[in-house]
Every structure is written in C-alpha cells, then in structure tokens.
Amino acid sequence: MVKLVENYRSTSQILDLANASIINNNQREEKLLTRPKEIPKNGPKPIWFISESKESMDQIPQLIHNMVEKDNRVFGDIAIICRSWGHIKNLASFLQKSAIPVDIHIEKFFNVPIVKNVLAWAHLVVVDEKSESALFRILKEKMGYKWTSEFYRDMNKSSIDEKFNQLENLSTQFPDIAWVLETREKILKSYKMKQSPDEIVWNILTQLKSTSEIENMRKSYRYKQRLNLANMAKLMIIAERFNIIEDNPSLKSWLHYMNILQRNMNIEAAQPKEYNNNAAVQMLTVHQSKGSEFPVAIIPFLRSGSFPIRLNKSKSLDELPITWKNWSTEEPFSVEDFHLQEERRIFHVACTRAKDKLYLFGPTKAQSIFTKELDALEPKIMEVSTMKTSNESIEHPELNPDKQKLLVELSHEVAANHYDNAREILSKMKNLNDSPIKENTNQIDSKYLLKLSASSINDYQSCPYKYRLKYIDKVPERKSRATMEFGIIIHNVLDEFHSDDDQSLKKILDLLDKHWRKDAFEYLLREEEFKKQAIELVTEYFQYIKKHRPTVVARERMFTFTIDELQVVISGKIDRIDQEDDSLSVIDYKTSKNKEKAKGNLQLALYTEALKRDAVEDIKGNPGATILHFLRHYDDPLESHTFTSDDLSKELDKVAKVAEGIRKNEFPTKPGDFNCQYCDYREFLCPAWEEE
Ligand code: SF4
C-alpha cells in the first residue's frame, strides 16, 4: 500500500534509494517520494562506504575535510545523522580532535548551572528531601569542595537544623558562610509571605546577584552565559505558567512539580539564539533531524544492532495477546516485524534529509539489513566503495583537548555572529603551543533575515541592552506585567465593542467584566485600583465614540512585510482601521499616561507602510491619517499625522540603524532615570547598576 508524494528537497537519486528501502515495509501504508516533473533535480548516486565503526571514526573527518577543501562546502552544509546519542558523542570527539567544529546540543535543562542554583536555594528554604544536597551545593560553591566535604563528614548523621546551628557558629569566622545564612533568611522571608513561585524565583535571582554565575551573565556574553540566560528565562516561564495552571500555587507544590519533570521528562536545555549554522557540522539524532534539510547528509554506524537498533523487548509487550498486536493489518504482526518496519521508516527519514549528497557508512560483517536490501537491488541505486586513506587526502591538524574545547566555543560564537568573542578564542587557540588551526575562510553571511516589530525597534532605541535581554535571551519581564495586562484587557474590550451593532454603555461595561482577569494583578488592592480606572476609561471612550462614530473596516489586523534592501521582516497588529472618505486611517489605542506626538512615531509609520504595500490581511486602500488615541486623556485624546513619502523614508532609516546595531551585536546599556525606573533587569542583570 503506497501513496505518491511530491518532494522538492532531494535529488531523484536520493529519493530512489529512500523509496527502495521503504517499499520493504510491506505491511504498512507508506509514502513513496517523487520529484515534481516540472522541477527535475539530479545528482550523484548515494555512496555506501564499507567501513567498520572504528574506521568510520577516522574516515568521516577525512570525508568532511575533503568536502570543505575540494568541493567548497562550508561545515554547516553537512549533517551527521545518527540513530543514537552514544554514537553522536563518540564521533563528535573524533571530529573535534580533527579540528572540525561540530554543533551538538546535548545539554539538559536540569543540568544548567543557573537552574541548579535557583532550585538548590528553593529546596533549602522549603526543607524537603533535597535540602541536604542543596546545602551541599551552595556551600561547595562558596567554600570549595574540600571544606564542604569535611564539614559534612564532621556533621555526619546530624539534621539539617543542626547543620545550620553549626554554620551559625562558624559565620563569624567565615564571611561567605554569613552570606549564605543571610541570603537564606531573605529568601525565607518571601517564602513565609506566601509569595507565588515566580516571585520567589525572581527574589532568589536578585539575592544571588553577587554570585559568580550571575555576575558573569552581566559581564560576559559567551556561549556559557547565553546558555545560562536562556535557561534562566525558561525556568522563570515554567514558574509563571505553574501559577496559571495551579489553583493554590506554592513554592512547595512548584518544587514537587519540578521534581516530577526532572524524574520523568528528559527536558532539553533552551538553546541560545544562533543566526547561522554555517560554522559547524550539525550532529543530530534522526528524531532531532525531522523537518530539517542539509545539502549533505552522512548516516554512519549502519550495522546490525545499531541501525536498526536492537529490539529491547519489554515483558509487558511480550505478554500482550497476539490479537492486540494487529496494529493496522489483518494478519498477525509480530513485535519484531513492527520494530523493524518502524526502524526502516526512521532510516527513510534520515536519508531524505539530504538535498544533494548522501553518504552511508557501515560494515559488511554484521551488516545492517538496510544496506543489505539496497545492495541486492539491480540496477544498482547506490555506489559501493571503500575509503582510501591515500597520500592524496588532505592533511588535517590534530587538536589537543584544550583546543578542542576552544573549538566548540569558537563555533558557538561564530554561529551567533559574536565575532569579537570568536577572535578572542581564535587568538587563544593560536597561543596554545600546538599545530596551528586553519581558519575557515568561507565567507559567513551575517546579513541574516531579522524579524522586528515597532515595539522591538523602540526597545532597541531606548536601551539596546534591554532589547538583547528581552528579545534575544528572552528573559521575561515582571513589574510591567500589571500595566501590560491592563492594556491587553482594554484592547480586547474595544475590539469586541466595535464588532457588534450594540454600542451601548451597558455593552462596553459588560465586555469589561467579561475580559477582566483578577489574576493579572499581583494583589487585591492593585486589582481594585486598576478596575476603577478601567471603568472610567471605557465609559469615557463610549462617550467619545457616541459623538464621533467611525466606519470601522478592520480590527486587530495582522500584517507582515519585508524590507528587502535591509533583509528585515516587519510584523505587527493594527488596533483599528477606519474608512475616512477615500482613504484608510489607522488608530492605535494607548493606555499610557504620557502623551506623545504622532509625527515621528515609528509604529504609525510602519502601519502606513504596511497599508501602502497591501500587507495588511484582506485590506486594500490608500493610507490616510494615522491616529494615536490616548484613552486616559478624556478632553483631548487624539494625536494624528499623515505620513508623506519623505516622512516614511526617515522612519525606515531608523529601522536600518537599529538592524545594523543588532547585526553588529551592539547592545550597550543606556541608563537613565526614565529608562531604568521601571526596568526589571535593573535588579540583577544590568551591568549599568553594578554597584547597587
Ligand atoms: S536598567 Fe536601564 S540600562 Fe539597564 S537594561 Fe534596563 S533600561 Fe537598560
């Protein structure tokens, strides 16, 4: 049972091989891939290198060096797709030894240092089964491993309270112990105040401001710090979401939830943003490779027991009645058959990641059934070869372990376009007394497609460092949340208000009740104050609309357009579009207290540009006036401006400047009372407030 599906990615030769393999899954409904006739694409036949696993470890680096040196490939063109993690780790060390940068993401979320530190402090204040190991970690960080293990040996069999009493005695002698005790007291205070888990996480991070981990995040922006930042953000988001899903969220219940996650789910660490993968060979498991494509794919370790992987029969699966195992067929289908067909499907996925060239590596002894089946076919659909290690092959340097580590760092810095960091690492590598490393001279295009919005551009203009934390490191903000939520609620109310013919006062107040969310505000008093303001604000809006009834043509409408010359994609959402005579006017609601001019407002200029380019969903027409509607300014709520071509090109210059700064990785702090007053990052992440 086969279906024909068009595939635009791979050459016909690669598809022929993949199809010839999957057709053996005769008990399942599988897809055969075919190139569209009108877009033919041919290339060399895939090659099976007959190679034992040990030989492959030497031959694959050689093949990669050949491709880079002779075929003008960049490392990032090449993917190595393995069936298991173990193979990736082994092979990666051989590649690194041969001066080949590899991109391999094996970090686990719960192993990232900042995640471990925050959780350790949380366990310490809650006092649970992990408190002992948490205290050990915290003391080890401050006092060193030797001191801590001696302390634990001396305090063998004592309770955690007794340990704290002893630490109290030692605190006059050791300032670092005094710091641990003080910090614990401060965090304990917010725990006793029954703050929500996300608030306590924030508090812990603030208390840890002076620790090396957080200090390094302020002072340096290498891969290690970027990994810490990305996972700190992930931890904060998990804590925030827990608040939403749990009825009575407490630190204790959150830690219980985190324990379950840690035990049962092997969560991957969040990866720092990287802009190009040209810098390193990509190493992935087949499962990770799904949805990706690479000019060249190498599938190594095609050996019986490795790929297809050996079936570990679970007892419970064996004990299933045979009729239960009839998954999708009428004939009884053995567990072994099912496993093999599933493995063949995985092999098919791996092969079809290749666009131009496909290389298989595996032996003839203990041969994989997949290469056996393919090799038996006539006419031949793959070349069979053994790899020569002749003098002709290009010599490549062997790297010592220090250089290998630096090489990994180097590839991360280049991939993230942090060339200053990369240069520093390169000069460190050159200074190591070893054979010189060749710089990859292939040009790396740093003009990657940048996605921006009016608010991200504004954020960059007001403080580039804040932009980096918010949009690149994705550290969530905190204090501004209540005002942000207030704005979202009001926008939702006005959106629905204009969708209905009933535009009475009762209607708008009902809508406010419908969209109001008590949990968006940190405490009751704040919520009541905001609600009072909201009632007044929508009532005034109703009065205004009664006198100036608009012809609304669209609400909350998305747009996206690309400024080709800048390689920048701009996207956003327009609050309201009205028909005004023969033009369209754009209205943006503002809940802020301060008023600003519409002229020179980048957001409104981008809305005009979107209308000009017919980039707003289902809307066509001439852009006219743009209006800022300040909802708190009841007497004189509007600021308006009609953008001329000159105005627009001035605004696009601003976009160009911001894009250039981001691409150059220019993220200086821009401290100032107005900027920093409400900035969450001031508390522990901003180097401009170091001395606080
Ligand atoms: S505290 Fe000020 S300088 Fe620091 S990130 Fe925030 S806005 Fe920028």
Residues whose N, C-alpha, C, O or C-beta is under 5 A from the ligand:
A	BS01	SF4	C463 Y465 K466 T669 K670 P671 G672 N675 C676 C679 Y681 R682 C686 A688
